[in-house]
Amino acid sequence: MKKLITRATYPKSCFKSFPSNFQKQNCSSSLSFLLLSSQKSFYSTLNINNNNNNPQTKESIKERRKKEQEFHTSKKYLHTTDSSLLKGYKSTIGLEIHAQISTKSKLFSSSPTNFQPLPNTNVSLFDVAFPGTLPIVNEHCIKQAIKTGLSLNANINKYSQFDRKHYFYPDLPLGYQITQQFYPLVEEGRLRIEIPNFTGTVNNSEKLIDGVLYKFIRIKRIQVEQDSGKSIHDVDHTLIDLNRAGNPLMEIITYPDLTSSLEAELFVKKLQFVLQSIGTCDGLMEEGSIRCDVNVSVYKEGEDPLSGTRCEVKNVSSANNIPRAIDFEIKRQVELILSGQRVEQQTRTFDAKKGETILLRSKENIPDYRFFPDPDLPYIELDDKYIEDIKNNLTELPDQILDNLLKEPYNLNYYDANVLMTTNGGVAFFKNILDWNNTLSSKLVANWIASELLGLLNSNELTLEQSPISYQQIGSIVDSIQKEEISGKIAKKILKVMFDEKSNELAIDIAEKNGWKQITDRQQITEWCKHAIDTHPTEVEKVLTTGKESVFQFLVAQVIKTSKGNASPTLTNQIMREMIQNKK
Protein backbone atom coordinates (compact mmCIF):
# COMPACT_ATOMS: atom_id res chain seq x y z
CA MET A 1 0.00 0.00 0.00
CA LYS A 2 1.40 3.38 -1.00
CA LYS A 3 1.08 6.84 0.50
CA LEU A 4 -1.11 5.71 3.36
CA ILE A 5 0.36 7.23 6.48
CA THR A 6 1.53 10.78 5.81
CA ARG A 7 0.82 14.24 7.15
CA ALA A 8 -0.63 17.29 5.48
CA THR A 9 -0.88 20.96 6.37
CA TYR A 10 -3.68 21.62 8.85
CA PRO A 11 -6.05 24.31 7.53
CA LYS A 12 -6.72 27.44 9.54
CA SER A 13 -10.11 27.34 11.18
CA CYS A 14 -12.01 28.71 14.13
CA PHE A 15 -12.28 26.64 17.31
CA LYS A 16 -14.46 27.06 20.36
CA SER A 17 -12.70 27.63 23.66
CA PHE A 18 -12.13 24.38 25.53
CA PRO A 19 -14.02 23.75 28.83
CA SER A 20 -11.97 24.97 31.78
CA ASN A 21 -12.34 21.80 33.83
CA PHE A 22 -10.42 19.55 31.41
CA GLN A 23 -7.01 18.43 32.68
CA LYS A 24 -4.05 16.76 31.02
CA GLN A 25 -3.11 13.32 32.34
CA ASN A 26 -0.27 10.91 31.64
CA CYS A 27 -1.34 8.00 29.42
CA SER A 28 0.40 5.15 27.63
CA SER A 29 -0.68 6.61 24.30
CA SER A 30 1.69 8.81 22.31
CA LEU A 31 -1.00 11.48 22.50
CA SER A 32 -2.11 13.00 25.80
CA PHE A 33 -5.67 12.29 26.83
CA LEU A 34 -8.08 14.93 27.96
CA LEU A 35 -10.27 13.72 30.78
CA LEU A 36 -12.97 15.46 32.74
CA SER A 37 -12.02 16.36 36.29
CA SER A 38 -15.55 17.05 37.44
CA GLN A 39 -16.48 14.95 40.46
CA LYS A 40 -20.18 15.65 40.13
CA SER A 41 -20.66 13.83 36.87
CA PHE A 42 -18.73 11.57 34.52
CA TYR A 43 -20.19 13.47 31.62
CA SER A 44 -18.96 16.54 29.88
CA THR A 45 -20.12 19.83 31.33
CA LEU A 46 -20.98 20.84 27.81
CA ASN A 47 -24.74 21.33 28.20
CA ILE A 48 -26.83 21.89 25.14
CA ASN A 49 -30.18 23.47 25.77
CA ASN A 50 -32.87 21.38 24.11
CA ASN A 51 -35.31 24.25 23.89
CA ASN A 52 -35.93 24.87 20.22
CA ASN A 53 -35.59 28.52 19.18
CA ASN A 54 -38.48 27.99 16.84
CA PRO A 55 -41.50 27.00 19.03
CA GLN A 56 -43.73 26.78 15.98
CA THR A 57 -41.54 24.04 14.44
CA LYS A 58 -41.35 22.13 17.74
CA GLU A 59 -45.11 22.33 18.22
CA SER A 60 -45.64 21.19 14.64
CA ILE A 61 -43.56 18.05 15.20
CA LYS A 62 -45.46 17.29 18.44
CA GLU A 63 -48.81 17.76 16.72
CA ARG A 64 -47.82 15.52 13.82
CA ARG A 65 -46.66 12.78 16.19
CA LYS A 66 -49.97 12.96 18.07
CA LYS A 67 -51.95 12.71 14.82
CA GLU A 68 -49.89 9.70 13.76
CA GLN A 69 -50.61 7.91 17.04
CA GLU A 70 -54.33 8.51 16.58
CA PHE A 71 -54.29 7.47 12.93
CA HIS A 72 -52.26 4.25 13.10
CA THR A 73 -54.22 1.82 15.23
CA SER A 74 -52.76 -1.63 14.54
CA LYS A 75 -49.38 -1.99 16.25
CA LYS A 76 -48.89 -5.75 16.64
CA TYR A 77 -47.54 -7.55 13.60
CA LEU A 78 -44.29 -9.16 12.55
CA HIS A 79 -42.86 -10.32 9.21
CA THR A 80 -45.74 -8.81 7.24
CA THR A 81 -46.60 -11.10 4.33
CA ASP A 82 -50.39 -11.31 4.69
CA SER A 83 -51.95 -9.80 1.55
CA SER A 84 -54.97 -8.72 3.60
CA LEU A 85 -52.67 -6.43 5.61
CA LEU A 86 -50.71 -5.13 2.63
CA LYS A 87 -53.86 -4.40 0.57
CA GLY A 88 -52.14 -5.09 -2.75
CA TYR A 89 -48.97 -3.19 -1.89
CA LYS A 90 -45.41 -4.48 -1.72
CA SER A 91 -42.34 -3.15 0.06
CA THR A 92 -38.87 -2.17 -1.08
CA ILE A 93 -36.17 -2.15 1.61
CA GLY A 94 -32.55 -1.06 1.69
CA LEU A 95 -30.15 -1.07 4.63
CA GLU A 96 -27.26 1.11 5.77
CA ILE A 97 -25.31 -0.80 8.41
CA HIS A 98 -22.61 0.80 10.53
CA ALA A 99 -20.22 -1.85 11.83
CA GLN A 100 -17.42 -0.85 14.20
CA ILE A 101 -14.11 -2.25 12.99
CA SER A 102 -12.33 -4.56 15.44
CA THR A 103 -9.14 -2.71 16.23
CA LYS A 104 -7.35 -1.57 19.37
CA SER A 105 -7.15 2.11 18.43
CA LYS A 106 -9.36 4.61 16.64
CA LEU A 107 -9.35 5.39 12.94
CA PHE A 108 -7.26 8.58 13.10
CA SER A 109 -5.85 8.60 16.64
CA SER A 110 -4.22 6.25 19.14
CA SER A 111 -7.15 6.32 21.59
CA PRO A 112 -8.45 2.87 22.59
CA THR A 113 -11.72 1.59 21.15
CA ASN A 114 -12.72 -0.81 23.92
CA PHE A 115 -16.26 -0.46 25.30
CA GLN A 116 -15.88 1.87 28.26
CA PRO A 117 -18.81 2.56 30.60
CA LEU A 118 -17.09 5.64 32.08
CA PRO A 119 -17.81 8.56 29.73
CA ASN A 120 -15.06 10.67 28.16
CA THR A 121 -12.19 8.37 29.12
CA ASN A 122 -11.27 6.99 25.66
CA VAL A 123 -10.55 10.45 24.29
CA SER A 124 -7.43 12.01 22.74
CA LEU A 125 -6.53 15.52 21.58
CA PHE A 126 -7.56 14.81 17.98
CA ASP A 127 -10.86 13.21 19.04
CA VAL A 128 -11.99 16.48 20.62
CA ALA A 129 -10.74 18.59 17.66
CA PHE A 130 -8.00 20.29 19.65
CA PRO A 131 -6.33 22.96 17.48
CA GLY A 132 -3.15 21.81 15.78
CA THR A 133 -3.80 18.08 15.91
CA LEU A 134 -3.71 16.02 12.70
CA PRO A 135 -5.24 12.66 11.75
CA ILE A 136 -3.06 9.62 11.06
CA VAL A 137 -4.74 6.69 9.28
CA ASN A 138 -4.85 3.42 11.20
CA GLU A 139 -3.67 0.96 8.53
CA HIS A 140 -5.21 -2.02 10.36
CA CYS A 141 -8.67 -0.50 9.79
CA ILE A 142 -8.00 -0.43 6.05
CA LYS A 143 -6.93 -4.08 6.11
CA GLN A 144 -10.06 -5.06 8.06
CA ALA A 145 -12.30 -3.27 5.55
CA ILE A 146 -10.55 -5.01 2.64
CA LYS A 147 -11.00 -8.37 4.37
CA THR A 148 -14.71 -7.61 4.79
CA GLY A 149 -15.04 -6.65 1.13
CA LEU A 150 -13.33 -9.85 -0.03
CA SER A 151 -15.61 -11.92 2.23
CA LEU A 152 -18.63 -10.27 0.63
CA ASN A 153 -17.47 -11.00 -2.94
CA ALA A 154 -16.89 -7.30 -3.56
CA ASN A 155 -14.47 -5.27 -5.67
CA ILE A 156 -11.57 -3.66 -3.80
CA ASN A 157 -10.76 -0.28 -5.32
CA LYS A 158 -7.05 0.32 -5.71
CA TYR A 159 -7.63 4.03 -5.31
CA SER A 160 -9.79 5.54 -2.56
CA GLN A 161 -9.84 8.73 -0.55
CA PHE A 162 -11.32 10.35 2.55
CA ASP A 163 -13.80 13.22 2.34
CA ARG A 164 -15.31 15.67 4.78
CA LYS A 165 -19.07 15.63 5.37
CA HIS A 166 -20.03 18.90 7.03
CA TYR A 167 -22.84 19.20 9.53
CA PHE A 168 -23.13 20.51 13.06
CA TYR A 169 -24.05 18.25 15.93
CA PRO A 170 -22.86 18.62 19.53
CA ASP A 171 -21.25 15.16 19.66
CA LEU A 172 -19.23 15.81 16.48
CA PRO A 173 -16.33 17.98 17.72
CA LEU A 174 -14.72 18.54 14.30
CA GLY A 175 -17.90 19.97 12.80
CA TYR A 176 -17.59 17.39 10.02
CA GLN A 177 -17.35 13.63 9.64
CA ILE A 178 -14.43 12.03 7.79
CA THR A 179 -15.95 9.49 5.39
CA GLN A 180 -15.56 8.18 1.81
CA GLN A 181 -18.25 9.80 -0.28
CA PHE A 182 -16.65 9.90 -3.72
CA TYR A 183 -14.13 7.04 -3.88
CA PRO A 184 -14.97 4.29 -1.36
CA LEU A 185 -12.60 1.44 -0.57
CA VAL A 186 -15.09 -1.33 -1.48
CA GLU A 187 -17.89 -1.53 -4.08
CA GLU A 188 -20.29 -4.00 -5.69
CA GLY A 189 -20.47 -7.00 -3.36
CA ARG A 190 -23.19 -9.46 -2.41
CA LEU A 191 -24.27 -11.59 0.54
CA ARG A 192 -26.34 -14.75 0.39
CA ILE A 193 -29.25 -15.21 2.76
CA GLU A 194 -31.19 -18.43 3.31
CA ILE A 195 -34.98 -18.15 3.64
CA PRO A 196 -36.48 -21.29 5.23
CA ASN A 197 -39.90 -22.78 4.36
CA PHE A 198 -40.11 -20.82 1.11
CA THR A 199 -43.17 -21.50 -1.06
CA GLY A 200 -43.14 -18.62 -3.57
CA THR A 201 -41.73 -18.14 -7.07
CA VAL A 202 -37.99 -18.64 -7.59
CA ASN A 203 -36.12 -16.16 -9.82
CA ASN A 204 -33.21 -17.03 -12.12
CA SER A 205 -30.66 -15.63 -9.65
CA GLU A 206 -32.06 -17.69 -6.76
CA LYS A 207 -31.88 -21.35 -5.76
CA LEU A 208 -34.35 -23.51 -3.84
CA ILE A 209 -32.82 -26.43 -1.91
CA ASP A 210 -34.93 -28.56 0.46
CA GLY A 211 -37.48 -25.78 0.89
CA VAL A 212 -34.77 -23.19 1.63
CA LEU A 213 -34.45 -20.25 -0.78
CA TYR A 214 -30.91 -19.00 -1.45
CA LYS A 215 -31.16 -15.31 -2.33
CA PHE A 216 -28.30 -12.90 -3.02
CA ILE A 217 -28.55 -9.33 -1.72
CA ARG A 218 -26.34 -6.87 -3.57
CA ILE A 219 -24.07 -4.53 -1.62
CA LYS A 220 -23.50 -1.15 -3.25
CA ARG A 221 -20.47 0.02 -1.29
CA ILE A 222 -18.48 -0.20 1.93
CA GLN A 223 -16.93 3.04 3.07
CA VAL A 224 -14.54 3.54 5.97
CA GLU A 225 -15.48 6.46 8.22
CA GLN A 226 -15.24 7.76 11.76
CA ASP A 227 -18.01 7.51 14.33
CA SER A 228 -19.46 10.45 16.21
CA GLY A 229 -19.80 10.72 19.97
CA LYS A 230 -22.95 9.95 21.92
CA SER A 231 -25.59 12.41 23.11
CA ILE A 232 -27.46 11.54 26.29
CA HIS A 233 -30.67 13.54 26.32
CA ASP A 234 -32.03 14.72 29.66
CA VAL A 235 -35.15 16.78 30.31
CA ASP A 236 -33.41 20.14 30.11
CA HIS A 237 -29.93 19.36 28.81
CA THR A 238 -27.92 17.08 26.58
CA LEU A 239 -24.81 15.39 27.98
CA ILE A 240 -21.95 14.49 25.66
CA ASP A 241 -19.86 11.30 25.80
CA LEU A 242 -16.95 11.31 23.33
CA ASN A 243 -15.69 7.78 24.00
CA ARG A 244 -17.10 6.66 20.64
CA ALA A 245 -15.95 9.74 18.71
CA GLY A 246 -13.44 8.69 16.06
CA ASN A 247 -14.08 4.95 16.36
CA PRO A 248 -13.54 3.27 12.97
CA LEU A 249 -16.70 2.25 11.13
CA MET A 250 -17.54 0.36 7.97
CA GLU A 251 -20.74 1.72 6.48
CA ILE A 252 -22.18 -1.17 4.49
CA ILE A 253 -24.88 0.01 2.08
CA THR A 254 -27.13 -2.44 0.24
CA TYR A 255 -29.11 -1.99 -2.93
CA PRO A 256 -32.92 -1.97 -2.37
CA ASP A 257 -33.08 -5.74 -3.01
CA LEU A 258 -34.90 -6.71 0.19
CA THR A 259 -38.64 -7.22 -0.05
CA SER A 260 -39.73 -8.10 3.50
CA SER A 261 -38.82 -7.63 7.13
CA LEU A 262 -37.86 -11.31 7.33
CA GLU A 263 -35.27 -10.88 4.58
CA ALA A 264 -33.88 -7.77 6.31
CA GLU A 265 -33.59 -9.61 9.63
CA LEU A 266 -31.89 -12.59 7.98
CA PHE A 267 -29.47 -10.27 6.15
CA VAL A 268 -28.40 -8.42 9.29
CA LYS A 269 -27.94 -11.64 11.27
CA LYS A 270 -26.00 -13.24 8.42
CA LEU A 271 -23.78 -10.16 8.02
CA GLN A 272 -23.23 -10.06 11.77
CA PHE A 273 -22.14 -13.71 11.71
CA VAL A 274 -19.80 -13.19 8.72
CA LEU A 275 -18.09 -10.19 10.37
CA GLN A 276 -17.65 -12.13 13.61
CA SER A 277 -16.30 -15.16 11.72
CA ILE A 278 -13.59 -13.20 9.90
CA GLY A 279 -12.80 -11.04 12.95
CA THR A 280 -13.49 -7.60 11.46
CA CYS A 281 -16.29 -6.67 13.90
CA ASP A 282 -17.35 -8.21 17.22
CA GLY A 283 -21.02 -7.83 16.23
CA LEU A 284 -22.17 -6.82 19.72
CA MET A 285 -25.26 -4.79 18.91
CA GLU A 286 -25.99 -4.15 22.60
CA GLU A 287 -22.67 -2.25 22.80
CA GLY A 288 -23.36 -0.34 19.58
CA SER A 289 -20.87 -2.28 17.46
CA ILE A 290 -23.54 -2.66 14.77
CA ARG A 291 -26.24 -0.08 14.13
CA CYS A 292 -28.70 -0.18 11.28
CA ASP A 293 -30.55 2.50 9.31
CA VAL A 294 -33.53 1.07 7.46
CA ASN A 295 -34.96 2.62 4.27
CA VAL A 296 -38.54 1.55 3.51
CA SER A 297 -40.97 2.39 0.72
CA VAL A 298 -44.14 0.74 -0.59
CA TYR A 299 -45.53 0.48 -4.10
CA LYS A 300 -48.64 -0.87 -5.79
CA GLU A 301 -48.23 -4.42 -7.04
CA GLY A 302 -47.31 -4.33 -10.73
CA GLU A 303 -45.66 -0.90 -10.55
CA ASP A 304 -41.97 0.03 -10.39
CA PRO A 305 -40.54 -1.21 -7.03
CA LEU A 306 -38.68 2.11 -6.70
CA SER A 307 -41.75 4.27 -7.31
CA GLY A 308 -42.62 4.66 -3.61
CA THR A 309 -41.47 7.45 -1.29
CA ARG A 310 -38.59 6.33 0.91
CA CYS A 311 -38.58 6.88 4.67
CA GLU A 312 -35.50 6.23 6.77
CA VAL A 313 -35.63 4.70 10.26
CA LYS A 314 -32.41 5.63 12.06
CA ASN A 315 -30.21 3.66 14.43
CA VAL A 316 -32.14 0.44 14.98
CA SER A 317 -29.74 -1.22 17.41
CA SER A 318 -31.17 -4.73 17.74
CA ALA A 319 -31.56 -7.48 15.15
CA ASN A 320 -34.92 -8.38 16.68
CA ASN A 321 -36.17 -4.79 16.42
CA ILE A 322 -35.33 -4.50 12.72
CA PRO A 323 -38.36 -6.52 11.52
CA ARG A 324 -40.59 -4.74 14.05
CA ALA A 325 -39.54 -1.33 12.77
CA ILE A 326 -39.92 -2.35 9.13
CA ASP A 327 -43.35 -3.93 9.59
CA PHE A 328 -44.70 -0.91 11.40
CA GLU A 329 -43.33 1.41 8.72
CA ILE A 330 -44.83 -0.70 5.90
CA LYS A 331 -48.22 -0.69 7.62
CA ARG A 332 -48.00 3.05 8.34
CA GLN A 333 -47.27 3.92 4.72
CA VAL A 334 -49.97 1.62 3.34
CA GLU A 335 -52.54 3.15 5.71
CA LEU A 336 -51.56 6.66 4.62
CA ILE A 337 -51.96 5.82 0.93
CA LEU A 338 -55.30 4.04 1.42
CA SER A 339 -56.63 7.07 3.32
CA GLY A 340 -55.71 9.35 0.41
CA GLN A 341 -52.74 10.96 2.13
CA ARG A 342 -49.22 11.41 0.79
CA VAL A 343 -46.19 9.58 2.19
CA GLU A 344 -43.58 12.22 2.99
CA GLN A 345 -39.87 11.58 2.79
CA GLN A 346 -38.89 11.53 6.45
CA THR A 347 -36.27 10.51 8.97
CA ARG A 348 -37.81 8.49 11.79
CA THR A 349 -36.71 6.57 14.85
CA PHE A 350 -38.03 3.34 16.35
CA ASP A 351 -39.56 3.19 19.83
CA ALA A 352 -38.96 -0.42 20.91
CA LYS A 353 -41.35 -0.20 23.87
CA LYS A 354 -44.27 1.02 21.79
CA GLY A 355 -43.28 -0.97 18.71
CA GLU A 356 -43.67 1.99 16.36
CA THR A 357 -41.62 4.48 14.38
CA ILE A 358 -41.67 8.13 15.41
CA LEU A 359 -41.09 11.21 13.28
CA LEU A 360 -37.74 12.95 13.82
CA ARG A 361 -37.59 15.37 10.88
CA SER A 362 -38.74 15.86 7.32
CA LYS A 363 -36.34 15.11 4.45
CA GLU A 364 -38.26 16.99 1.80
CA ASN A 365 -35.35 19.44 1.61
CA ILE A 366 -32.14 17.44 1.24
CA PRO A 367 -29.31 19.06 3.27
CA ASP A 368 -26.10 20.16 1.59
CA TYR A 369 -23.21 18.47 3.40
CA ARG A 370 -20.61 20.25 1.24
CA PHE A 371 -18.45 17.21 0.66
CA PHE A 372 -14.86 17.74 -0.40
CA PRO A 373 -11.63 15.69 -0.13
CA ASP A 374 -9.99 15.93 3.28
CA PRO A 375 -6.78 17.99 2.79
CA ASP A 376 -5.20 16.49 5.93
CA LEU A 377 -5.35 12.91 4.67
CA PRO A 378 -3.58 11.26 1.73
CA TYR A 379 -5.41 9.14 -0.80
CA ILE A 380 -5.07 5.38 -0.44
CA GLU A 381 -3.39 3.52 -3.27
CA LEU A 382 -3.23 -0.28 -3.17
CA ASP A 383 -1.39 -2.75 -5.34
CA ASP A 384 -2.42 -6.28 -6.32
CA LYS A 385 0.02 -7.97 -3.95
CA TYR A 386 -1.33 -6.07 -0.94
CA ILE A 387 -4.89 -7.22 -1.69
CA GLU A 388 -3.81 -10.77 -2.57
CA ASP A 389 -1.91 -11.18 0.73
CA ILE A 390 -5.08 -10.30 2.68
CA LYS A 391 -7.16 -12.65 0.51
CA ASN A 392 -4.77 -15.55 1.09
CA ASN A 393 -5.10 -15.17 4.86
CA LEU A 394 -8.91 -15.37 4.89
CA THR A 395 -10.41 -18.22 6.88
CA GLU A 396 -13.12 -20.49 5.45
CA LEU A 397 -16.25 -18.39 5.00
CA PRO A 398 -19.67 -19.33 6.45
CA ASP A 399 -21.24 -20.04 3.05
CA GLN A 400 -18.38 -22.40 2.18
CA ILE A 401 -18.77 -24.20 5.51
CA LEU A 402 -22.54 -24.57 5.05
CA ASP A 403 -22.24 -25.82 1.47
CA ASN A 404 -19.63 -28.40 2.52
CA LEU A 405 -21.89 -29.73 5.27
CA LEU A 406 -24.81 -30.12 2.86
CA LYS A 407 -22.91 -32.27 0.37
CA GLU A 408 -20.74 -35.42 0.43
CA PRO A 409 -19.49 -36.87 2.69
CA TYR A 410 -21.83 -35.34 5.31
CA ASN A 411 -25.15 -34.80 3.46
CA LEU A 412 -26.71 -32.95 6.40
CA ASN A 413 -30.09 -31.26 6.23
CA TYR A 414 -30.14 -27.46 6.20
CA TYR A 415 -31.36 -27.08 9.79
CA ASP A 416 -28.61 -29.19 11.39
CA ALA A 417 -25.90 -27.73 9.14
CA ASN A 418 -26.97 -24.17 9.92
CA VAL A 419 -27.05 -24.83 13.68
CA LEU A 420 -23.54 -26.31 13.56
CA MET A 421 -22.23 -23.41 11.48
CA THR A 422 -23.75 -20.67 13.64
CA THR A 423 -22.71 -22.28 16.93
CA ASN A 424 -19.27 -21.21 18.05
CA GLY A 425 -17.11 -24.33 17.75
CA GLY A 426 -20.02 -26.39 16.40
CA VAL A 427 -18.42 -27.55 13.16
CA ALA A 428 -15.13 -28.47 14.87
CA PHE A 429 -17.03 -30.45 17.55
CA PHE A 430 -18.96 -32.30 14.82
CA LYS A 431 -15.81 -33.14 12.82
CA ASN A 432 -13.93 -34.25 15.96
CA ILE A 433 -16.61 -36.87 16.62
CA LEU A 434 -16.37 -38.26 13.07
CA ASP A 435 -12.56 -38.31 13.30
CA TRP A 436 -12.86 -40.19 16.61
CA ASN A 437 -15.08 -42.84 14.98
CA ASN A 438 -15.49 -42.70 11.20
CA THR A 439 -18.20 -45.41 11.19
CA LEU A 440 -20.75 -43.08 12.79
CA SER A 441 -23.66 -41.64 10.80
CA SER A 442 -22.88 -37.96 10.17
CA LYS A 443 -26.61 -37.16 10.10
CA LEU A 444 -27.22 -38.83 13.47
CA VAL A 445 -24.17 -37.10 14.99
CA ALA A 446 -25.33 -33.68 13.72
CA ASN A 447 -28.85 -34.28 15.00
CA TRP A 448 -27.60 -35.20 18.45
CA ILE A 449 -25.45 -32.07 18.65
CA ALA A 450 -28.07 -29.69 17.22
CA SER A 451 -31.13 -31.02 19.01
CA GLU A 452 -30.10 -32.87 22.17
CA LEU A 453 -26.76 -31.48 23.33
CA LEU A 454 -27.32 -27.83 22.43
CA GLY A 455 -30.88 -28.03 23.74
CA LEU A 456 -29.56 -29.22 27.11
CA LEU A 457 -26.81 -26.58 27.17
CA ASN A 458 -29.17 -23.75 26.20
CA SER A 459 -31.62 -24.67 28.95
CA ASN A 460 -28.73 -24.34 31.41
CA GLU A 461 -27.44 -21.13 29.79
CA LEU A 462 -24.15 -22.72 28.72
CA THR A 463 -22.28 -22.50 25.42
CA LEU A 464 -20.81 -25.46 23.57
CA GLU A 465 -17.35 -24.34 24.68
CA GLN A 466 -18.52 -24.61 28.32
CA SER A 467 -20.03 -28.06 27.84
CA PRO A 468 -19.07 -30.67 30.48
CA ILE A 469 -19.82 -33.35 27.86
CA SER A 470 -16.93 -34.18 25.53
CA TYR A 471 -17.17 -34.96 21.82
CA GLN A 472 -16.06 -38.55 22.62
CA GLN A 473 -19.06 -38.98 24.91
CA ILE A 474 -21.51 -37.76 22.25
CA GLY A 475 -19.79 -40.08 19.78
CA SER A 476 -20.19 -42.99 22.19
CA ILE A 477 -23.94 -42.30 22.49
CA VAL A 478 -24.37 -42.36 18.70
CA ASP A 479 -22.19 -45.48 18.47
CA SER A 480 -24.30 -47.34 21.05
CA ILE A 481 -27.53 -46.32 19.29
CA GLN A 482 -26.22 -47.58 15.94
CA LYS A 483 -25.18 -50.89 17.54
CA GLU A 484 -28.64 -51.08 19.20
CA GLU A 485 -26.98 -51.31 22.59
CA ILE A 486 -29.26 -48.51 23.86
CA SER A 487 -32.53 -46.99 22.69
CA GLY A 488 -33.07 -43.33 21.88
CA LYS A 489 -34.99 -42.88 25.14
CA ILE A 490 -32.17 -44.41 27.20
CA ALA A 491 -29.64 -42.31 25.24
CA LYS A 492 -31.31 -39.13 26.51
CA LYS A 493 -31.08 -40.45 30.09
CA ILE A 494 -27.38 -41.16 29.57
CA LEU A 495 -26.82 -37.64 28.20
CA LYS A 496 -28.38 -36.20 31.36
CA VAL A 497 -26.15 -38.41 33.54
CA MET A 498 -23.08 -37.22 31.62
CA PHE A 499 -24.13 -33.60 32.18
CA ASP A 500 -24.95 -33.98 35.88
CA GLU A 501 -22.00 -36.15 36.90
CA LYS A 502 -19.46 -34.40 34.65
CA SER A 503 -17.50 -37.62 34.30
CA ASN A 504 -15.67 -38.95 31.25
CA GLU A 505 -17.63 -42.22 31.19
CA LEU A 506 -18.79 -43.42 27.77
CA ALA A 507 -22.38 -44.29 26.98
CA ILE A 508 -22.05 -48.10 27.15
CA ASP A 509 -20.37 -47.90 30.59
CA ILE A 510 -23.18 -45.74 32.00
CA ALA A 511 -25.80 -48.06 30.44
CA GLU A 512 -24.26 -51.19 31.97
CA LYS A 513 -23.81 -49.55 35.38
CA ASN A 514 -27.49 -48.54 35.52
CA GLY A 515 -28.92 -51.64 33.87
CA TRP A 516 -30.02 -49.66 30.82
CA LYS A 517 -28.30 -51.73 28.17
CA GLN A 518 -30.76 -52.63 25.43
CA ILE A 519 -31.99 -56.23 25.28
CA THR A 520 -31.59 -57.80 21.85
CA ASP A 521 -32.18 -61.42 22.88
CA ARG A 522 -34.72 -62.60 20.31
CA GLN A 523 -36.03 -65.46 22.45
CA GLN A 524 -36.64 -63.20 25.45
CA ILE A 525 -38.44 -60.56 23.38
CA THR A 526 -40.56 -63.27 21.70
CA GLU A 527 -41.78 -64.41 25.14
CA TRP A 528 -42.71 -60.84 26.10
CA CYS A 529 -44.56 -60.37 22.78
CA LYS A 530 -46.50 -63.62 23.35
CA HIS A 531 -47.49 -62.44 26.82
CA ALA A 532 -48.71 -59.08 25.44
CA ILE A 533 -50.77 -60.82 22.74
CA ASP A 534 -52.32 -63.30 25.20
CA THR A 535 -53.30 -60.55 27.69
CA HIS A 536 -54.73 -58.13 25.09
CA PRO A 537 -56.88 -60.24 22.70
CA THR A 538 -59.25 -57.33 21.93
CA GLU A 539 -56.42 -55.12 20.70
CA VAL A 540 -54.98 -58.00 18.66
CA GLU A 541 -58.34 -58.49 16.98
CA LYS A 542 -58.53 -54.79 16.12
CA VAL A 543 -55.12 -54.94 14.49
CA LEU A 544 -56.16 -57.99 12.46
CA THR A 545 -59.48 -56.47 11.32
CA THR A 546 -58.64 -52.75 10.95
CA GLY A 547 -54.86 -52.70 10.72
CA LYS A 548 -54.67 -49.60 12.95
CA GLU A 549 -51.04 -48.71 13.58
CA SER A 550 -51.86 -46.93 16.85
CA VAL A 551 -53.31 -50.14 18.30
CA PHE A 552 -50.29 -52.12 17.11
CA GLN A 553 -47.96 -49.64 18.80
CA PHE A 554 -49.98 -50.08 22.01
CA LEU A 555 -49.01 -53.76 21.99
CA VAL A 556 -45.37 -52.89 21.34
CA ALA A 557 -45.48 -50.45 24.25
CA GLN A 558 -46.60 -53.27 26.56
CA VAL A 559 -43.44 -55.21 25.69
CA ILE A 560 -41.25 -52.14 26.27
CA LYS A 561 -42.98 -51.61 29.62
CA THR A 562 -42.44 -55.24 30.66
CA SER A 563 -38.74 -54.95 29.78
CA LYS A 564 -38.48 -51.73 31.84
CA GLY A 565 -37.64 -49.85 28.66
CA ASN A 566 -34.69 -52.02 27.71
CA ALA A 567 -36.14 -54.13 24.88
CA SER A 568 -34.91 -53.14 21.42
CA PRO A 569 -37.78 -51.17 19.81
CA THR A 570 -36.70 -52.25 16.32
CA LEU A 571 -36.58 -55.95 17.20
CA THR A 572 -39.78 -55.73 19.24
CA ASN A 573 -41.66 -54.18 16.32
CA GLN A 574 -40.36 -56.87 13.98
CA ILE A 575 -41.23 -59.85 16.22
CA MET A 576 -44.65 -58.46 17.20
CA ARG A 577 -45.60 -57.88 13.56
CA GLU A 578 -44.53 -61.40 12.60
CA MET A 579 -46.52 -63.00 15.46
CA ILE A 580 -49.73 -61.08 14.67
CA GLN A 581 -49.40 -61.86 10.96
CA ASN A 582 -49.19 -65.58 11.85
CA LYS A 583 -52.60 -65.32 13.57
CA LYS A 584 -54.40 -64.44 10.33
Disulfide bonds with the S-S distance in Angstrom:
none
